[in-house]
Amino acid sequence: MKWYGKAIGFILVLILTRRPQLAIIGLLIGHAYDAGWFTRRPRVPEKSPYEELGIDPGASDAEVERAFRRLISQYHPDRVAGAAPDLRQQAERRASAINAAYEAIQKQRRQSKG
């Protein structure tokens, strides 16, 4: 559990206002900071599993398999094992997104068949 923001907020409010009753406000602001409320994260819309693999929802099982294999061979982390750490992390994120999309499509198709 992070505590830096809480401690700094508590101390700053206590020093600036010299009123111990308001120190709770510093704790709350510090908690919000520790929780990441003040960091800016861009909101990325989620893709459907079919968009992730670059195929139509009406694609056959063979087309799904082919798209998965093509993309996973392209973005597999082992392909960039000697590259920069940022590039490896990017490849790992992309490969996990591709795997998740393939699994979601397979699960969806198993449920619709049975």
Buried (B, 14 or more C-beta within 10 A) or exposed (E): EEEEBBBBBBEBBBEEEEEEEEBEBBBBBBBBBBEEEEEEEEEEEEEEBBEBBEBEEEBEEEEBBBBBEEBBEEBBBEBBEEEEEEEBEBBBEBBEBBBEBBEBBBEEEEEEEE
